Amino acid sequence: MTLKKQIISIIASGAVLLQATIPAFADTTLVISGNGADSKNEVKIESNQSTLVTQNNDAKINNQVNASSDTGDNEAEENTGGDVSISTGDATTDVNVQNTVNSNAASVDCCGNNDVDVLISGNGADSDNKVELKDEKDSGVQVFQDNNADVKNHVDADSNSGDNEAEENTGGDVSIETGDASTTVGVSTTANANWAQVGGNGSNPTLSLRIVDNGADTKNKIKLDLDGGVLLTQNNDAKVVNDVDADADTGDNEAEENTGGDVSIETGDATVDVTVDNMVNFNWADVDCGCLFDLLAKIEGNGVDSDNKLEAKLGGDLEVFQDNVADKLKNDVDADADSGDNEAEENTGDVEGSDPSIVTGDADTTVEVGNAGNSNSYGADVPADFPEVGFNFNVSLSWAQLMALLGL
């Protein structure tokens, strides 16, 4: 027997792993000290450090599969003398369509080990000293992950050992015996998974602000404004259409108008097994940018009539958007297993011969359709049902390399 087997496996995944550290004020030390009377000293720093990660995937897959196995459709007709026999082998068709598309993974460190030390110390009488450290409003981390999948699977699978004819034969026994017909179709689509982790590196940077031991009538000011934020957007849009037509046939046999001998039709089993599994649209995000945990602010030991001011503004906005759209998740399955529709008619046998006989095998049809998707998870462990993010390639970028890549 000839075994015909067709397997279609399509795996197309796009994923990039980006790692970047924002070097905002990394190990920064600002000191105004030891200046003479009536001096005016100012340090002003404006920083605009940002990380922009954009990951986009757009996949369009159209699978057209037509698979057929046929040992039937045999004819033995108008023979005279001797037995007539048709015996077919098994017909087996196995189709497997697997689509894995669109996965994004981003890991961004928003803090790093960034220590800041600001000191105004030991300056003369009547001096005017000022330190201003400012982080621009557009500093921070922006992560955009977007997936768009349009998947169409059309499968027509057929196994046939039936449709045999033994007609108008004279003399001897007439027998049709078919093998088993088995059709198995598996369609699996996994699409659109976003995984993002911002921060959470466990570092404890320090911030030290000190105005100490300055002379009489001095004016001392430290102004700190750190205003970075995190914007995380995850979007998925999936359209999956599965059209499966699976058929296994051992029946539709005819033994008619035969003269002499026994007439027998015996079919094998007909089995159809169809599994459709769709997993689409998963978002997981965890943001932990609790930077600057250790803070020291001190104003101490300054002279009479001194004017000392320490202003620290530590803020950051967090915006997380997770969105899933599965506006077309359509499964159309037509599965049929047939061992019947056999005919033994108008046969003339010996007076003492057996009656015409038709014995069919089992017909078994199994269809399983599973849909899972549209899952958003934020600030928790990765869900157990989150699909494994697959990679074709990994990229690890330093800060300078990332900025060069983004043209900043």
C-alpha atoms as a printed R data frame, in Angstrom:
    type eleno elety resid chain resno       x       y       z
1   ATOM     1    CA   MET     A     1   0.000   0.000   0.000
2   ATOM     2    CA   THR     A     2   1.099   3.474  -0.773
3   ATOM     3    CA   LEU     A     3   0.937   5.938   2.087
4   ATOM     4    CA   LYS     A     4   0.298   9.500   1.029
5   ATOM     5    CA   LYS     A     5   1.078  12.020   3.684
6   ATOM     6    CA   GLN     A     6   1.176  15.799   3.403
7   ATOM     7    CA   ILE     A     7   2.397  17.997   6.226
8   ATOM     8    CA   ILE     A     8   2.325  21.776   6.033
9   ATOM     9    CA   SER     A     9   4.248  23.546   8.779
10  ATOM    10    CA   ILE     A    10   4.637  27.303   8.677
11  ATOM    11    CA   ILE     A    11   6.459  29.010  11.522
12  ATOM    12    CA   ALA     A    12   7.057  32.758  11.192
13  ATOM    13    CA   SER     A    13   7.888  34.618  14.373
14  ATOM    14    CA   GLY     A    14   9.393  38.050  14.794
15  ATOM    15    CA   ALA     A    15  10.702  39.143  18.132
16  ATOM    16    CA   VAL     A    16  13.335  41.525  19.414
17  ATOM    17    CA   LEU     A    17  14.763  41.663  22.917
18  ATOM    18    CA   LEU     A    18  15.929  45.174  23.756
19  ATOM    19    CA   GLN     A    19  17.879  45.980  26.892
20  ATOM    20    CA   ALA     A    20  18.724  49.585  27.693
21  ATOM    21    CA   THR     A    21  19.637  51.571  30.785
22  ATOM    22    CA   ILE     A    22  18.807  55.245  31.121
23  ATOM    23    CA   PRO     A    23  21.986  56.978  32.356
24  ATOM    24    CA   ALA     A    24  20.116  59.890  33.928
25  ATOM    25    CA   PHE     A    25  22.591  61.623  36.280
26  ATOM    26    CA   ALA     A    26  24.581  58.431  36.561
27  ATOM    27    CA   ASP     A    27  27.024  58.824  39.496
28  ATOM    28    CA   THR     A    28  26.673  62.627  39.354
29  ATOM    29    CA   THR     A    29  28.502  64.831  41.888
30  ATOM    30    CA   LEU     A    30  27.840  68.604  41.981
31  ATOM    31    CA   VAL     A    31  29.903  70.675  44.439
32  ATOM    32    CA   ILE     A    32  30.030  74.426  45.173
33  ATOM    33    CA   SER     A    33  32.607  74.917  47.933
34  ATOM    34    CA   GLY     A    34  35.454  77.123  49.127
35  ATOM    35    CA   ASN     A    35  34.441  80.262  47.242
36  ATOM    36    CA   GLY     A    36  35.221  83.735  48.536
37  ATOM    37    CA   ALA     A    37  33.022  86.437  50.044
38  ATOM    38    CA   ASP     A    38  30.463  88.152  47.778
39  ATOM    39    CA   SER     A    39  30.893  85.490  45.077
40  ATOM    40    CA   LYS     A    40  27.998  84.266  42.996
41  ATOM    41    CA   ASN     A    41  28.143  80.618  42.015
42  ATOM    42    CA   GLU     A    42  25.636  78.630  40.004
43  ATOM    43    CA   VAL     A    43  25.502  75.130  38.588
44  ATOM    44    CA   LYS     A    44  22.605  74.353  36.251
45  ATOM    45    CA   ILE     A    45  22.128  71.028  34.535
46  ATOM    46    CA   GLU     A    46  19.276  70.077  32.232
47  ATOM    47    CA   SER     A    47  19.093  66.499  31.158
48  ATOM    48    CA   ASN     A    48  16.917  64.911  28.515
49  ATOM    49    CA   GLN     A    49  17.541  61.191  28.531
50  ATOM    50    CA   SER     A    50  14.919  58.951  27.026
51  ATOM    51    CA   THR     A    51  14.439  55.430  25.795
52  ATOM    52    CA   LEU     A    52  12.103  54.706  22.913
53  ATOM    53    CA   VAL     A    53  11.360  51.107  21.982
54  ATOM    54    CA   THR     A    54   9.017  50.405  19.065
55  ATOM    55    CA   GLN     A    55   8.177  46.865  18.028
56  ATOM    56    CA   ASN     A    56   5.743  46.187  15.195
57  ATOM    57    CA   ASN     A    57   4.736  42.945  13.535
58  ATOM    58    CA   ASP     A    58   2.350  42.494  10.629
59  ATOM    59    CA   ALA     A    59   1.725  38.958   9.374
60  ATOM    60    CA   LYS     A    60  -0.556  37.780   6.602
61  ATOM    61    CA   ILE     A    61  -0.705  34.035   6.074
62  ATOM    62    CA   ASN     A    62  -2.868  32.195   3.581
63  ATOM    63    CA   ASN     A    63  -2.529  28.407   3.590
64  ATOM    64    CA   GLN     A    64  -4.329  26.467   0.876
65  ATOM    65    CA   VAL     A    65  -3.992  22.702   1.351
66  ATOM    66    CA   ASN     A    66  -5.642  20.039  -0.798
67  ATOM    67    CA   ALA     A    67  -4.610  16.547   0.313
68  ATOM    68    CA   SER     A    68  -6.100  13.302  -0.991
69  ATOM    69    CA   SER     A    69  -5.465   9.572  -0.579
70  ATOM    70    CA   ASP     A    70  -7.424   7.182  -2.790
71  ATOM    71    CA   THR     A    71  -7.278   3.387  -3.060
72  ATOM    72    CA   GLY     A    72 -10.888   3.030  -4.175
73  ATOM    73    CA   ASP     A    73 -12.884   3.809  -7.286
74  ATOM    74    CA   ASN     A    74 -12.192   0.353  -8.739
75  ATOM    75    CA   GLU     A    75 -14.392  -1.497 -11.232
76  ATOM    76    CA   ALA     A    76 -14.752  -5.225 -12.046
77  ATOM    77    CA   GLU     A    77 -17.605  -5.619 -14.480
78  ATOM    78    CA   GLU     A    78 -18.980  -7.987 -17.144
79  ATOM    79    CA   ASN     A    79 -16.600 -10.835 -16.336
80  ATOM    80    CA   THR     A    80 -17.595 -14.456 -17.120
81  ATOM    81    CA   GLY     A    81 -16.285 -17.455 -15.142
82  ATOM    82    CA   GLY     A    82 -14.300 -17.537 -11.910
83  ATOM    83    CA   ASP     A    83 -14.505 -15.459  -8.800
84  ATOM    84    CA   VAL     A    84 -14.472 -11.660  -8.899
85  ATOM    85    CA   SER     A    85 -12.735  -9.860  -6.060
86  ATOM    86    CA   ILE     A    86 -11.889  -6.240  -5.302
87  ATOM    87    CA   SER     A    87  -9.691  -5.688  -2.251
88  ATOM    88    CA   THR     A    88  -8.333  -2.196  -1.513
89  ATOM    89    CA   GLY     A    89  -5.593  -1.115   0.830
90  ATOM    90    CA   ASP     A    90  -5.830   1.575   3.485
91  ATOM    91    CA   ALA     A    91  -6.104   5.238   2.539
92  ATOM    92    CA   THR     A    92  -4.548   7.667   5.014
93  ATOM    93    CA   THR     A    93  -4.319  11.449   4.841
94  ATOM    94    CA   ASP     A    94  -2.533  13.472   7.524
95  ATOM    95    CA   VAL     A    95  -2.494  17.299   7.328
96  ATOM    96    CA   ASN     A    96  -0.851  19.513   9.935
97  ATOM    97    CA   VAL     A    97  -0.926  23.304   9.601
98  ATOM    98    CA   GLN     A    98   0.911  25.273  12.281
99  ATOM    99    CA   ASN     A    99   1.169  29.052  12.332
100 ATOM   100    CA   THR     A   100   3.195  30.877  14.979
101 ATOM   101    CA   VAL     A   101   3.422  34.608  14.331
102 ATOM   102    CA   ASN     A   102   4.037  37.965  15.960
103 ATOM   103    CA   SER     A   103   5.773  38.035  19.316
104 ATOM   104    CA   ASN     A   104   7.415  41.027  20.979
105 ATOM   105    CA   ALA     A   105   9.626  41.018  24.064
106 ATOM   106    CA   ALA     A   106  11.163  44.116  25.660
107 ATOM   107    CA   SER     A   107  13.181  44.469  28.834
108 ATOM   108    CA   VAL     A   108  14.141  48.040  29.750
109 ATOM   109    CA   ASP     A   109  15.991  49.151  32.893
110 ATOM   110    CA   CYS     A   110  14.699  52.596  33.827
111 ATOM   111    CA   CYS     A   111  16.963  53.256  36.804
112 ATOM   112    CA   GLY     A   112  20.343  51.630  36.841
113 ATOM   113    CA   ASN     A   113  22.787  52.432  39.651
114 ATOM   114    CA   ASN     A   114  22.478  56.196  39.391
115 ATOM   115    CA   ASP     A   115  23.893  58.062  42.421
116 ATOM   116    CA   VAL     A   116  23.462  61.843  42.722
117 ATOM   117    CA   ASP     A   117  25.438  63.936  45.238
118 ATOM   118    CA   VAL     A   118  24.891  67.720  45.485
119 ATOM   119    CA   LEU     A   119  26.938  69.754  48.000
120 ATOM   120    CA   ILE     A   120  27.064  73.500  48.796
121 ATOM   121    CA   SER     A   121  29.693  73.887  51.496
122 ATOM   122    CA   GLY     A   122  32.259  76.289  52.992
123 ATOM   123    CA   ASN     A   123  31.528  79.385  50.906
124 ATOM   124    CA   GLY     A   124  32.301  82.922  52.113
125 ATOM   125    CA   ALA     A   125  30.021  85.542  53.577
126 ATOM   126    CA   ASP     A   126  27.463  87.231  51.325
127 ATOM   127    CA   SER     A   127  27.983  84.611  48.591
128 ATOM   128    CA   ASP     A   128  25.091  83.527  46.393
129 ATOM   129    CA   ASN     A   129  25.192  79.817  45.569
130 ATOM   130    CA   LYS     A   130  22.728  77.861  43.492
131 ATOM   131    CA   VAL     A   131  22.523  74.345  42.090
132 ATOM   132    CA   GLU     A   132  19.697  73.379  39.745
133 ATOM   133    CA   LEU     A   133  19.315  69.858  38.442
134 ATOM   134    CA   LYS     A   134  16.449  69.318  36.043
135 ATOM   135    CA   ASP     A   135  15.214  66.387  34.053
136 ATOM   136    CA   GLU     A   136  13.100  67.399  31.069
137 ATOM   137    CA   LYS     A   137   9.449  66.373  30.956
138 ATOM   138    CA   ASP     A   138   9.890  64.223  27.888
139 ATOM   139    CA   SER     A   139  12.491  62.095  29.594
140 ATOM   140    CA   GLY     A   140  11.599  58.574  30.468
141 ATOM   141    CA   VAL     A   141  10.744  55.275  28.893
142 ATOM   142    CA   GLN     A   142   8.357  54.712  26.026
143 ATOM   143    CA   VAL     A   143   7.583  51.194  24.868
144 ATOM   144    CA   PHE     A   144   5.227  50.534  21.967
145 ATOM   145    CA   GLN     A   145   4.386  46.959  20.995
146 ATOM   146    CA   ASP     A   146   1.974  46.238  18.192
147 ATOM   147    CA   ASN     A   147   0.920  43.038  16.428
148 ATOM   148    CA   ASN     A   148  -1.399  42.514  13.493
149 ATOM   149    CA   ALA     A   149  -2.145  38.997  12.296
150 ATOM   150    CA   ASP     A   150  -4.349  37.945   9.405
151 ATOM   151    CA   VAL     A   151  -4.352  34.145   9.102
152 ATOM   152    CA   LYS     A   152  -6.432  32.072   6.698
153 ATOM   153    CA   ASN     A   153  -6.209  28.299   6.647
154 ATOM   154    CA   HIS     A   154  -8.142  26.368   4.027
155 ATOM   155    CA   VAL     A   155  -7.771  22.608   4.226
156 ATOM   156    CA   ASP     A   156  -9.520  20.038   2.013
157 ATOM   157    CA   ALA     A   157  -8.461  16.529   3.082
158 ATOM   158    CA   ASP     A   158  -9.930  13.310   1.726
159 ATOM   159    CA   SER     A   159  -9.232   9.585   2.170
160 ATOM   160    CA   ASN     A   160 -11.125   7.125   0.017
161 ATOM   161    CA   SER     A   161 -10.982   3.345  -0.236
162 ATOM   162    CA   GLY     A   162 -14.593   2.991  -1.332
163 ATOM   163    CA   ASP     A   163 -16.600   3.785  -4.440
164 ATOM   164    CA   ASN     A   164 -15.887   0.373  -5.946
165 ATOM   165    CA   GLU     A   165 -18.117  -1.461  -8.439
166 ATOM   166    CA   ALA     A   166 -18.466  -5.153  -9.263
167 ATOM   167    CA   GLU     A   167 -21.401  -5.521 -11.650
168 ATOM   168    CA   GLU     A   168 -22.794  -7.804 -14.312
169 ATOM   169    CA   ASN     A   169 -20.361 -10.633 -13.612
170 ATOM   170    CA   THR     A   170 -21.306 -14.279 -14.413
171 ATOM   171    CA   GLY     A   171 -19.993 -17.300 -12.517
172 ATOM   172    CA   GLY     A   172 -18.129 -17.515  -9.235
173 ATOM   173    CA   ASP     A   173 -18.294 -15.454  -6.093
174 ATOM   174    CA   VAL     A   174 -18.246 -11.633  -6.102
175 ATOM   175    CA   SER     A   175 -16.440  -9.889  -3.288
176 ATOM   176    CA   ILE     A   176 -15.592  -6.253  -2.474
177 ATOM   177    CA   GLU     A   177 -13.413  -5.670   0.576
178 ATOM   178    CA   THR     A   178 -12.089  -2.205   1.364
179 ATOM   179    CA   GLY     A   179  -9.296  -1.130   3.646
180 ATOM   180    CA   ASP     A   180  -9.555   1.534   6.332
181 ATOM   181    CA   ALA     A   181  -9.848   5.216   5.432
182 ATOM   182    CA   SER     A   182  -8.366   7.661   7.944
183 ATOM   183    CA   THR     A   183  -8.155  11.431   7.721
184 ATOM   184    CA   THR     A   184  -6.439  13.533  10.396
185 ATOM   185    CA   VAL     A   185  -6.312  17.343  10.225
186 ATOM   186    CA   GLY     A   186  -4.625  19.564  12.788
187 ATOM   187    CA   VAL     A   187  -4.721  23.351  12.501
188 ATOM   188    CA   SER     A   188  -2.930  25.408  15.143
189 ATOM   189    CA   THR     A   189  -2.592  29.193  15.165
190 ATOM   190    CA   THR     A   190  -0.688  31.063  17.870
191 ATOM   191    CA   ALA     A   191  -0.513  34.787  17.228
192 ATOM   192    CA   ASN     A   192   0.150  38.101  18.928
193 ATOM   193    CA   ALA     A   193   1.987  37.999  22.235
194 ATOM   194    CA   ASN     A   194   3.561  41.047  23.905
195 ATOM   195    CA   TRP     A   195   5.899  40.768  26.878
196 ATOM   196    CA   ALA     A   196   7.329  43.903  28.490
197 ATOM   197    CA   GLN     A   197   9.262  44.487  31.677
198 ATOM   198    CA   VAL     A   198  10.344  47.989  32.661
199 ATOM   199    CA   GLY     A   199  12.631  48.367  35.663
200 ATOM   200    CA   GLY     A   200  12.640  45.886  38.463
201 ATOM   201    CA   ASN     A   201  16.405  45.455  38.482
202 ATOM   202    CA   GLY     A   202  16.619  45.673  42.259
203 ATOM   203    CA   SER     A   203  19.124  48.596  42.317
204 ATOM   204    CA   ASN     A   204  19.094  51.187  45.101
205 ATOM   205    CA   PRO     A   205  20.552  54.454  43.790
206 ATOM   206    CA   THR     A   206  21.140  57.248  46.314
207 ATOM   207    CA   LEU     A   207  20.278  60.945  46.300
208 ATOM   208    CA   SER     A   208  22.231  63.236  48.640
209 ATOM   209    CA   LEU     A   209  21.423  66.989  48.944
210 ATOM   210    CA   ARG     A   210  23.462  69.022  51.469
211 ATOM   211    CA   ILE     A   211  23.810  72.735  52.355
212 ATOM   212    CA   VAL     A   212  26.334  72.916  55.216
213 ATOM   213    CA   ASP     A   213  28.855  75.238  56.866
214 ATOM   214    CA   ASN     A   214  28.395  78.361  54.688
215 ATOM   215    CA   GLY     A   215  29.140  81.910  55.925
216 ATOM   216    CA   ALA     A   216  26.879  84.626  57.284
217 ATOM   217    CA   ASP     A   217  24.353  86.295  55.011
218 ATOM   218    CA   THR     A   218  24.813  83.651  52.329
219 ATOM   219    CA   LYS     A   219  22.031  82.640  50.016
220 ATOM   220    CA   ASN     A   220  22.069  78.960  49.187
221 ATOM   221    CA   LYS     A   221  19.610  76.992  47.081
222 ATOM   222    CA   ILE     A   222  19.364  73.484  45.728
223 ATOM   223    CA   LYS     A   223  16.553  72.791  43.293
224 ATOM   224    CA   LEU     A   224  15.979  69.301  42.041
225 ATOM   225    CA   ASP     A   225  13.289  68.400  39.520
226 ATOM   226    CA   LEU     A   226  13.247  64.854  38.232
227 ATOM   227    CA   ASP     A   227  10.203  64.257  36.090
228 ATOM   228    CA   GLY     A   228  10.567  61.092  34.085
229 ATOM   229    CA   GLY     A   229   7.738  58.738  33.245
230 ATOM   230    CA   VAL     A   230   6.810  55.475  31.658
231 ATOM   231    CA   LEU     A   231   4.427  55.042  28.751
232 ATOM   232    CA   LEU     A   232   3.699  51.451  27.792
233 ATOM   233    CA   THR     A   233   1.308  50.573  24.969
234 ATOM   234    CA   GLN     A   234   0.488  47.034  23.885
235 ATOM   235    CA   ASN     A   235  -1.910  46.369  21.007
236 ATOM   236    CA   ASN     A   236  -3.018  43.159  19.321
237 ATOM   237    CA   ASP     A   237  -5.352  42.675  16.373
238 ATOM   238    CA   ALA     A   238  -6.058  39.146  15.160
239 ATOM   239    CA   LYS     A   239  -8.183  37.789  12.333
240 ATOM   240    CA   VAL     A   240  -8.202  34.022  12.012
241 ATOM   241    CA   VAL     A   241 -10.357  32.093   9.539
242 ATOM   242    CA   ASN     A   242 -10.205  28.288   9.476
243 ATOM   243    CA   ASP     A   243 -12.100  26.402   6.779
244 ATOM   244    CA   VAL     A   244 -11.674  22.641   7.120
245 ATOM   245    CA   ASP     A   245 -13.384  20.014   4.957
246 ATOM   246    CA   ALA     A   246 -12.317  16.513   6.041
247 ATOM   247    CA   ASP     A   247 -13.768  13.295   4.639
248 ATOM   248    CA   ALA     A   248 -13.051   9.582   5.069
249 ATOM   249    CA   ASP     A   249 -15.036   7.153   2.908
250 ATOM   250    CA   THR     A   250 -15.002   3.368   2.756
251 ATOM   251    CA   GLY     A   251 -18.585   3.090   1.532
252 ATOM   252    CA   ASP     A   252 -20.474   3.833  -1.653
253 ATOM   253    CA   ASN     A   253 -19.729   0.391  -3.049
254 ATOM   254    CA   GLU     A   254 -21.978  -1.442  -5.544
255 ATOM   255    CA   ALA     A   255 -22.313  -5.124  -6.361
256 ATOM   256    CA   GLU     A   256 -25.294  -5.462  -8.671
257 ATOM   257    CA   GLU     A   257 -26.735  -7.720 -11.371
258 ATOM   258    CA   ASN     A   258 -24.278 -10.535 -10.745
259 ATOM   259    CA   THR     A   259 -25.192 -14.146 -11.594
260 ATOM   260    CA   GLY     A   260 -23.869 -17.207  -9.768
261 ATOM   261    CA   GLY     A   261 -21.985 -17.476  -6.501
262 ATOM   262    CA   ASP     A   262 -22.102 -15.470  -3.321
263 ATOM   263    CA   VAL     A   263 -22.116 -11.669  -3.218
264 ATOM   264    CA   SER     A   264 -20.304  -9.912  -0.383
265 ATOM   265    CA   ILE     A   265 -19.416  -6.303   0.449
266 ATOM   266    CA   GLU     A   266 -17.263  -5.669   3.524
267 ATOM   267    CA   THR     A   267 -15.937  -2.194   4.280
268 ATOM   268    CA   GLY     A   268 -13.147  -1.092   6.560
269 ATOM   269    CA   ASP     A   269 -13.409   1.602   9.225
270 ATOM   270    CA   ALA     A   270 -13.808   5.269   8.331
271 ATOM   271    CA   THR     A   271 -12.238   7.716  10.808
272 ATOM   272    CA   VAL     A   272 -12.073  11.512  10.751
273 ATOM   273    CA   ASP     A   273 -10.226  13.488  13.433
274 ATOM   274    CA   VAL     A   274 -10.148  17.302  13.214
275 ATOM   275    CA   THR     A   275  -8.501  19.563  15.788
276 ATOM   276    CA   VAL     A   276  -8.584  23.362  15.517
277 ATOM   277    CA   ASP     A   277  -6.716  25.332  18.187
278 ATOM   278    CA   ASN     A   278  -6.508  29.122  18.172
279 ATOM   279    CA   MET     A   279  -4.519  31.157  20.728
280 ATOM   280    CA   VAL     A   280  -4.448  34.868  20.005
281 ATOM   281    CA   ASN     A   281  -3.812  38.196  21.721
282 ATOM   282    CA   PHE     A   282  -1.846  38.036  24.961
283 ATOM   283    CA   ASN     A   283  -0.344  41.018  26.821
284 ATOM   284    CA   TRP     A   284   1.879  40.862  29.883
285 ATOM   285    CA   ALA     A   285   3.515  43.903  31.464
286 ATOM   286    CA   ASP     A   286   5.337  44.657  34.683
287 ATOM   287    CA   VAL     A   287   6.593  48.163  35.515
288 ATOM   288    CA   ASP     A   288   8.786  48.864  38.530
289 ATOM   289    CA   CYS     A   289  10.593  52.191  38.314
290 ATOM   290    CA   GLY     A   290  10.970  52.953  41.993
291 ATOM   291    CA   CYS     A   291  14.230  54.809  41.468
292 ATOM   292    CA   LEU     A   292  16.047  56.904  44.072
293 ATOM   293    CA   PHE     A   293  15.112  54.890  47.135
294 ATOM   294    CA   ASP     A   294  17.847  56.284  49.438
295 ATOM   295    CA   LEU     A   295  17.444  60.048  50.019
296 ATOM   296    CA   LEU     A   296  19.583  62.320  52.233
297 ATOM   297    CA   ALA     A   297  18.669  66.013  52.515
298 ATOM   298    CA   LYS     A   298  20.593  68.209  54.975
299 ATOM   299    CA   ILE     A   299  20.824  71.941  55.844
300 ATOM   300    CA   GLU     A   300  23.261  72.356  58.753
301 ATOM   301    CA   GLY     A   301  25.860  74.696  60.308
302 ATOM   302    CA   ASN     A   302  25.293  77.784  58.161
303 ATOM   303    CA   GLY     A   303  26.037  81.334  59.380
304 ATOM   304    CA   VAL     A   304  23.711  83.958  60.765
305 ATOM   305    CA   ASP     A   305  21.174  85.560  58.446
306 ATOM   306    CA   SER     A   306  21.850  82.947  55.788
307 ATOM   307    CA   ASP     A   307  19.007  82.047  53.433
308 ATOM   308    CA   ASN     A   308  19.002  78.343  52.651
309 ATOM   309    CA   LYS     A   309  16.510  76.524  50.497
310 ATOM   310    CA   LEU     A   310  16.356  72.935  49.411
311 ATOM   311    CA   GLU     A   311  13.657  71.976  46.933
312 ATOM   312    CA   ALA     A   312  13.311  68.474  45.560
313 ATOM   313    CA   LYS     A   313  10.575  67.386  43.208
314 ATOM   314    CA   LEU     A   314  10.526  63.724  42.380
315 ATOM   315    CA   GLY     A   315   7.746  62.686  40.083
316 ATOM   316    CA   GLY     A   316   6.952  60.379  37.263
317 ATOM   317    CA   ASP     A   317   3.836  59.449  35.373
318 ATOM   318    CA   LEU     A   318   2.963  55.851  34.639
319 ATOM   319    CA   GLU     A   319   0.626  55.050  31.779
320 ATOM   320    CA   VAL     A   320  -0.081  51.493  30.693
321 ATOM   321    CA   PHE     A   321  -2.445  50.689  27.823
322 ATOM   322    CA   GLN     A   322  -3.286  47.107  26.874
323 ATOM   323    CA   ASP     A   323  -5.682  46.433  24.037
324 ATOM   324    CA   ASN     A   324  -6.809  43.289  22.223
325 ATOM   325    CA   VAL     A   325  -9.088  42.945  19.212
326 ATOM   326    CA   ALA     A   326 -10.217  39.603  17.826
327 ATOM   327    CA   ASP     A   327 -13.013  40.777  15.551
328 ATOM   328    CA   LYS     A   328 -12.848  37.721  13.297
329 ATOM   329    CA   LEU     A   329 -12.210  34.341  14.836
330 ATOM   330    CA   LYS     A   330 -14.118  32.039  12.520
331 ATOM   331    CA   ASN     A   331 -13.951  28.253  12.398
332 ATOM   332    CA   ASP     A   332 -15.868  26.381   9.691
333 ATOM   333    CA   VAL     A   333 -15.427  22.618  10.001
334 ATOM   334    CA   ASP     A   334 -17.119  20.030   7.797
335 ATOM   335    CA   ALA     A   335 -16.097  16.529   8.913
336 ATOM   336    CA   ASP     A   336 -17.607  13.331   7.518
337 ATOM   337    CA   ALA     A   337 -16.836   9.648   8.037
338 ATOM   338    CA   ASP     A   338 -18.785   7.225   5.811
339 ATOM   339    CA   SER     A   339 -18.718   3.449   5.646
340 ATOM   340    CA   GLY     A   340 -22.271   3.145   4.355
341 ATOM   341    CA   ASP     A   341 -24.174   3.830   1.157
342 ATOM   342    CA   ASN     A   342 -23.399   0.373  -0.217
343 ATOM   343    CA   GLU     A   343 -25.654  -1.497  -2.666
344 ATOM   344    CA   ALA     A   344 -26.047  -5.192  -3.435
345 ATOM   345    CA   GLU     A   345 -29.038  -5.468  -5.762
346 ATOM   346    CA   GLU     A   346 -30.464  -7.708  -8.458
347 ATOM   347    CA   ASN     A   347 -27.941 -10.474  -7.868
348 ATOM   348    CA   THR     A   348 -28.776 -14.141  -8.771
349 ATOM   349    CA   GLY     A   349 -26.927 -16.787  -6.786
350 ATOM   350    CA   ASP     A   350 -26.937 -20.570  -6.590
351 ATOM   351    CA   VAL     A   351 -30.004 -22.175  -5.084
352 ATOM   352    CA   GLU     A   352 -27.965 -23.440  -2.142
353 ATOM   353    CA   GLY     A   353 -25.684 -20.405  -2.015
354 ATOM   354    CA   SER     A   354 -25.486 -17.761   0.679
355 ATOM   355    CA   ASP     A   355 -27.577 -14.624   0.720
356 ATOM   356    CA   PRO     A   356 -25.984 -11.374  -0.439
357 ATOM   357    CA   SER     A   357 -24.080  -9.786   2.432
358 ATOM   358    CA   ILE     A   358 -23.054  -6.227   3.313
359 ATOM   359    CA   VAL     A   359 -20.888  -5.672   6.405
360 ATOM   360    CA   THR     A   360 -19.642  -2.150   7.144
361 ATOM   361    CA   GLY     A   361 -16.834  -1.015   9.385
362 ATOM   362    CA   ASP     A   362 -17.102   1.649  12.052
363 ATOM   363    CA   ALA     A   363 -17.535   5.316  11.145
364 ATOM   364    CA   ASP     A   364 -15.998   7.681  13.687
365 ATOM   365    CA   THR     A   365 -15.863  11.481  13.502
366 ATOM   366    CA   THR     A   366 -14.100  13.595  16.170
367 ATOM   367    CA   VAL     A   367 -13.959  17.395  16.009
368 ATOM   368    CA   GLU     A   368 -12.254  19.586  18.606
369 ATOM   369    CA   VAL     A   369 -12.249  23.382  18.369
370 ATOM   370    CA   GLY     A   370 -10.464  25.471  21.002
371 ATOM   371    CA   ASN     A   371 -10.214  29.257  21.145
372 ATOM   372    CA   ALA     A   372  -8.185  31.146  23.760
373 ATOM   373    CA   GLY     A   373  -7.162  34.762  23.730
374 ATOM   374    CA   ASN     A   374  -7.619  38.411  24.656
375 ATOM   375    CA   SER     A   375  -5.684  38.225  27.909
376 ATOM   376    CA   ASN     A   376  -4.176  41.268  29.641
377 ATOM   377    CA   SER     A   377  -1.943  40.914  32.678
378 ATOM   378    CA   TYR     A   378  -0.211  43.785  34.466
379 ATOM   379    CA   GLY     A   379   1.961  43.794  37.552
380 ATOM   380    CA   ALA     A   380   1.754  40.076  38.197
381 ATOM   381    CA   ASP     A   381   3.586  36.898  37.382
382 ATOM   382    CA   VAL     A   382   3.409  35.674  33.817
383 ATOM   383    CA   PRO     A   383   0.162  33.685  33.502
384 ATOM   384    CA   ALA     A   384   0.498  29.941  33.122
385 ATOM   385    CA   ASP     A   385  -1.361  30.016  29.798
386 ATOM   386    CA   PHE     A   386   0.816  32.787  28.345
387 ATOM   387    CA   PRO     A   387   2.321  31.435  25.115
388 ATOM   388    CA   GLU     A   388   6.049  30.985  25.026
389 ATOM   389    CA   VAL     A   389   7.558  33.942  23.223
390 ATOM   390    CA   GLY     A   390   9.598  32.615  20.342
391 ATOM   391    CA   PHE     A   391  12.617  34.323  18.852
392 ATOM   392    CA   ASN     A   392  14.300  34.261  15.517
393 ATOM   393    CA   PHE     A   393  17.041  36.516  16.800
394 ATOM   394    CA   ASN     A   394  18.138  38.353  19.956
395 ATOM   395    CA   VAL     A   395  19.642  41.824  20.075
396 ATOM   396    CA   SER     A   396  21.359  43.335  23.117
397 ATOM   397    CA   LEU     A   397  22.031  47.065  22.823
398 ATOM   398    CA   SER     A   398  24.004  49.454  24.963
399 ATOM   399    CA   TRP     A   399  22.691  52.970  25.547
400 ATOM   400    CA   ALA     A   400  24.931  54.477  22.868
401 ATOM   401    CA   GLN     A   401  24.007  51.785  20.361
402 ATOM   402    CA   LEU     A   402  20.298  52.269  21.033
403 ATOM   403    CA   MET     A   403  20.512  56.022  20.592
404 ATOM   404    CA   ALA     A   404  22.457  55.585  17.355
405 ATOM   405    CA   LEU     A   405  19.894  53.100  16.117
406 ATOM   406    CA   LEU     A   406  17.032  55.484  16.854
407 ATOM   407    CA   GLY     A   407  18.901  58.429  15.332
408 ATOM   408    CA   LEU     A   408  18.857  60.422  18.586
